[in-house]
Amino acid sequence: MSENDHPESPVDLHDVEPHDAPWPDNTAPTGEAAVDSALEPLSGISSLPVAEHSGIYAEIHDSLMASLDDEER
């Protein structure tokens, strides 16, 4: 990936330490209630220790997969 792939980025990530990297403020609603509900835990993830992030991501993944399984029935 080149630096031109995201020209709208106001932060030069080459000068940012990983712990100082900008975090998205929120996620945009998708319009799908099940998806929006599954993504809700992302709103507070930046305040959690990084070691806990993988568990949150796994829960989100499982919730999205369950929603897809329900749709197929």
C-alpha positions in Angstrom: 0.0 0.0 0.0 1.3 3.4 -0.8 0.8 6.7 1.1 -1.5 7.8 -1.7 -4.0 5.0 -1.0 -5.6 7.2 1.7 -5.0 10.8 0.8 -7.8 12.0 3.0 -6.0 10.9 6.2 -4.9 14.0 8.2 -2.3 12.0 10.2 1.1 10.9 8.8 1.1 7.4 10.3 4.9 7.1 9.8 5.4 9.5 12.7 2.8 8.0 15.0 3.6 5.4 17.7 1.1 2.5 17.7 -0.3 3.5 21.0 -0.9 7.1 19.7 -2.7 6.0 16.4 -6.1 7.7 15.9 -9.1 5.6 16.7 -12.4 5.9 14.8 -15.0 7.8 16.9 -17.9 5.6 15.9 -19.2 3.2 13.3 -21.7 4.3 10.7 -25.1 2.5 10.9 -25.6 -0.1 8.3 -29.4 0.0 8.3 -29.6 -3.7 9.2 -30.7 -4.0 12.8 -28.9 -7.4 13.4 -25.6 -6.0 12.0 -25.8 -2.7 13.9 -26.6 -4.6 17.1 -23.6 -6.9 16.5 -21.3 -4.0 15.9 -22.4 -2.1 19.1 -19.4 -3.4 21.2 -17.0 -1.6 18.9 -18.2 1.7 20.4 -16.3 1.1 23.6 -13.4 -1.0 22.4 -10.9 1.8 22.4 -11.2 2.1 26.2 -10.4 -1.6 26.7 -7.0 -3.1 27.0 -5.7 -4.4 23.6 -5.5 -7.9 25.1 -9.4 -7.9 25.3 -10.0 -6.8 21.7 -9.7 -10.2 20.1 -12.5 -11.5 22.4 -14.7 -8.7 21.4 -14.0 -9.3 17.7 -14.7 -13.0 18.1 -18.1 -12.2 19.7 -18.9 -9.8 16.9 -17.9 -12.4 14.3 -20.1 -15.1 16.0 -23.0 -12.7 16.3 -22.8 -11.8 12.6 -22.5 -15.5 11.6 -25.6 -16.3 13.7 -27.5 -13.6 11.9 -26.5 -15.0 8.6 -27.5 -18.5 9.7 -30.9 -17.2 10.8 -31.5 -15.5 7.4 -30.8 -18.7 5.5 -33.7 -20.5 7.3 
